[in-house]
Amino acid sequence: MIFALIIGMGLLVFLNRYAFLEPRLPLRLSSNARQFLGFAVPGMLTAICGPIIFLPGHQLDLSLANPYLLGSVVAVVLVLLTRSTLISMLVSMAFFFVFRWWLNGNP
Amino acid sequence: MSSPPFARQAFIQGAIAILPLSLAVAPWGLLAGSMAIEADLTPWEGQGLSAIVFAGAAQLVAIGMIKGGANLFSILLTTLLLTSQHLLYGLSMRPVLSGLPTRWRLGLGFLLTDEFFALTSQYDQQQFNRWYALGVGLTFYIAWNLFTLAGIILGQNIPHLDQLGLDFSIVATFVALIAPLVRNLPTVVCVAVSLFSSVLFSFWHWETGLVAAGLLGMSAGFICQKFSGARA
């Protein structure tokens, strides 16, 4: 079951990668389609992050004492300052663990 | 052009060029492996994701959705949408790659990741070397799979990895990927609409809400861009 899913995912990803490398394909993406797809990364990635940040453990938490929210703010500031995905990711994770320990009183 | 000594040299040059990015992907790979184990996938399934799908964001999201009990269709639709930027990479590299023999097209097409595109898209038809591109793509593929394997082993031997708040590393990574993209009003609108609707749909326990929220955000950004373009 999972392997059927993995193969399905593999085929879809390969389809996206290979589609326009096929010389027999006369199609081109319209300018509108390209503009729409240009929002795929921010749109989809944000939709994935949103519930993890604001509904940790499936409970709505809109308070400022939410370590996921504080960690995300740190990540935004760091990546804009350093322009390094790797540094921002590692340092904001460290901050997240400190916030979580500090706000919850358990590691 | 592809006589053996030159081919080998170009392949090695490509492998060296991708080395820093191959190392930078280590946390992602470790995460992809350990998250698969956390979500009760077998080691073979975890490694299979990296070997067959070979798309970090799509893998992590699929693992999260499997864990959350999402249905097959919504996972596949999310995969299709999440990796749709590759259509643009393919279109951009069409002049260089579409003229190659079928096995090269299929092989380099499979290896066409964000990182591969970043390193090889700058070359025109004269400068492009298929062996250099193969060195870039294959090295990154091997690194990704080795780090996934390391993550699978760690995930199996260190209990309660899911209690460590590793899910925040998805947030940390995605936030770091999204924030630099937010440079104009349409993207701000896209992110805001997507964020608001994803939290709302999740609060409503709407199963396919994730895809819908992403599409809403993309549509809002696109519409906003159309309006601002019309005014300019």
Chai-1 contact restraints between the chains, C-beta under 6 A:
chainA,res_idxA,chainB,res_idxB,connection_type,confidence,min_distance_angstrom,max_distance_angstrom,comment,restraint_id
A,I2,B,E45,contact,1.0,0.0,6.0,A-B,restraint_1
A,I6,B,G48,contact,1.0,0.0,6.0,A-B,restraint_2
A,I6,B,L49,contact,1.0,0.0,6.0,A-B,restraint_3
A,I6,B,I52,contact,1.0,0.0,6.0,A-B,restraint_4
A,G8,B,L76,contact,1.0,0.0,6.0,A-B,restraint_5
A,M9,B,V53,contact,1.0,0.0,6.0,A-B,restraint_6
A,M9,B,T79,contact,1.0,0.0,6.0,A-B,restraint_7
A,G10,B,I52,contact,1.0,0.0,6.0,A-B,restraint_8
A,G10,B,V53,contact,1.0,0.0,6.0,A-B,restraint_9
A,L12,B,T79,contact,1.0,0.0,6.0,A-B,restraint_10
A,L12,B,L80,contact,1.0,0.0,6.0,A-B,restraint_11
A,V13,B,V53,contact,1.0,0.0,6.0,A-B,restraint_12
A,V13,B,A55,contact,1.0,0.0,6.0,A-B,restraint_13
A,V13,B,T83,contact,1.0,0.0,6.0,A-B,restraint_14
A,F14,B,F110,contact,1.0,0.0,6.0,A-B,restraint_15
A,N16,B,T83,contact,1.0,0.0,6.0,A-B,restraint_16
A,N16,B,S84,contact,1.0,0.0,6.0,A-B,restraint_17
A,N16,B,H86,contact,1.0,0.0,6.0,A-B,restraint_18
A,N16,B,L87,contact,1.0,0.0,6.0,A-B,restraint_19
A,R17,B,H86,contact,1.0,0.0,6.0,A-B,restraint_20
A,R17,B,G90,contact,1.0,0.0,6.0,A-B,restraint_21
A,R17,B,G109,contact,1.0,0.0,6.0,A-B,restraint_22
A,R17,B,L112,contact,1.0,0.0,6.0,A-B,restraint_23
A,Y18,B,G109,contact,1.0,0.0,6.0,A-B,restraint_24
A,A19,B,G90,contact,1.0,0.0,6.0,A-B,restraint_25
A,F20,B,G90,contact,1.0,0.0,6.0,A-B,restraint_26
A,F20,B,L91,contact,1.0,0.0,6.0,A-B,restraint_27
A,F20,B,R94,contact,1.0,0.0,6.0,A-B,restraint_28
A,L21,B,G90,contact,1.0,0.0,6.0,A-B,restraint_29
A,L21,B,L97,contact,1.0,0.0,6.0,A-B,restraint_30
A,L21,B,S98,contact,1.0,0.0,6.0,A-B,restraint_31
A,L21,B,R105,contact,1.0,0.0,6.0,A-B,restraint_32
A,L21,B,G109,contact,1.0,0.0,6.0,A-B,restraint_33
A,P23,B,S98,contact,1.0,0.0,6.0,A-B,restraint_34
A,Q35,B,F222,contact,1.0,0.0,6.0,A-B,restraint_35
A,F36,B,F222,contact,1.0,0.0,6.0,A-B,restraint_36
A,L37,B,S84,contact,1.0,0.0,6.0,A-B,restraint_37
A,F39,B,C190,contact,1.0,0.0,6.0,A-B,restraint_38
A,F39,B,M218,contact,1.0,0.0,6.0,A-B,restraint_39
A,F39,B,G221,contact,1.0,0.0,6.0,A-B,restraint_40
A,F39,B,F222,contact,1.0,0.0,6.0,A-B,restraint_41
A,A40,B,S84,contact,1.0,0.0,6.0,A-B,restraint_42
A,A40,B,Q85,contact,1.0,0.0,6.0,A-B,restraint_43
A,V41,B,Q85,contact,1.0,0.0,6.0,A-B,restraint_44
A,P42,B,I178,contact,1.0,0.0,6.0,A-B,restraint_45
A,P42,B,L181,contact,1.0,0.0,6.0,A-B,restraint_46
A,P42,B,T187,contact,1.0,0.0,6.0,A-B,restraint_47
A,P42,B,C190,contact,1.0,0.0,6.0,A-B,restraint_48
A,P42,B,V191,contact,1.0,0.0,6.0,A-B,restraint_49
A,G43,B,C190,contact,1.0,0.0,6.0,A-B,restraint_50
A,G43,B,S194,contact,1.0,0.0,6.0,A-B,restraint_51
A,G43,B,G214,contact,1.0,0.0,6.0,A-B,restraint_52
A,G43,B,G217,contact,1.0,0.0,6.0,A-B,restraint_53
A,G43,B,M218,contact,1.0,0.0,6.0,A-B,restraint_54
A,M44,B,L81,contact,1.0,0.0,6.0,A-B,restraint_55
A,M44,B,L82,contact,1.0,0.0,6.0,A-B,restraint_56
A,M44,B,G214,contact,1.0,0.0,6.0,A-B,restraint_57
A,L45,B,F174,contact,1.0,0.0,6.0,A-B,restraint_58
A,L45,B,I178,contact,1.0,0.0,6.0,A-B,restraint_59
A,T46,B,I178,contact,1.0,0.0,6.0,A-B,restraint_60
A,T46,B,V191,contact,1.0,0.0,6.0,A-B,restraint_61
A,T46,B,S194,contact,1.0,0.0,6.0,A-B,restraint_62
A,T46,B,L195,contact,1.0,0.0,6.0,A-B,restraint_63
A,A47,B,S194,contact,1.0,0.0,6.0,A-B,restraint_64
A,A47,B,S198,contact,1.0,0.0,6.0,A-B,restraint_65
A,A47,B,L210,contact,1.0,0.0,6.0,A-B,restraint_66
A,A47,B,A213,contact,1.0,0.0,6.0,A-B,restraint_67
A,A47,B,G214,contact,1.0,0.0,6.0,A-B,restraint_68
A,I48,B,V61,contact,1.0,0.0,6.0,A-B,restraint_69
A,C49,B,V171,contact,1.0,0.0,6.0,A-B,restraint_70
A,C49,B,F174,contact,1.0,0.0,6.0,A-B,restraint_71
A,G50,B,L195,contact,1.0,0.0,6.0,A-B,restraint_72
A,G50,B,S198,contact,1.0,0.0,6.0,A-B,restraint_73
A,G50,B,V199,contact,1.0,0.0,6.0,A-B,restraint_74
A,P51,B,S198,contact,1.0,0.0,6.0,A-B,restraint_75
A,P51,B,S202,contact,1.0,0.0,6.0,A-B,restraint_76
A,I52,B,D167,contact,1.0,0.0,6.0,A-B,restraint_77
A,I52,B,V171,contact,1.0,0.0,6.0,A-B,restraint_78
A,I53,B,V171,contact,1.0,0.0,6.0,A-B,restraint_79
A,F54,B,V199,contact,1.0,0.0,6.0,A-B,restraint_80
A,L55,B,S202,contact,1.0,0.0,6.0,A-B,restraint_81
A,L60,B,F203,contact,1.0,0.0,6.0,A-B,restraint_82
A,G71,B,F168,contact,1.0,0.0,6.0,A-B,restraint_83
A,S72,B,V171,contact,1.0,0.0,6.0,A-B,restraint_84
A,S72,B,V175,contact,1.0,0.0,6.0,A-B,restraint_85
A,A75,B,A172,contact,1.0,0.0,6.0,A-B,restraint_86
A,A75,B,V175,contact,1.0,0.0,6.0,A-B,restraint_87
A,A75,B,A176,contact,1.0,0.0,6.0,A-B,restraint_88
A,V76,B,V175,contact,1.0,0.0,6.0,A-B,restraint_89
A,V76,B,A179,contact,1.0,0.0,6.0,A-B,restraint_90
A,V79,B,A176,contact,1.0,0.0,6.0,A-B,restraint_91
A,V79,B,A179,contact,1.0,0.0,6.0,A-B,restraint_92
A,L80,B,A179,contact,1.0,0.0,6.0,A-B,restraint_93
A,T85,B,A176,contact,1.0,0.0,6.0,A-B,restraint_94
A,L86,B,A24,contact,1.0,0.0,6.0,A-B,restraint_95
A,S88,B,A176,contact,1.0,0.0,6.0,A-B,restraint_96
A,M89,B,A172,contact,1.0,0.0,6.0,A-B,restraint_97
A,M89,B,T173,contact,1.0,0.0,6.0,A-B,restraint_98
A,M89,B,A176,contact,1.0,0.0,6.0,A-B,restraint_99
A,S92,B,A172,contact,1.0,0.0,6.0,A-B,restraint_100
A,M93,B,S169,contact,1.0,0.0,6.0,A-B,restraint_101
A,M93,B,A172,contact,1.0,0.0,6.0,A-B,restraint_102
A,F96,B,F168,contact,1.0,0.0,6.0,A-B,restraint_103
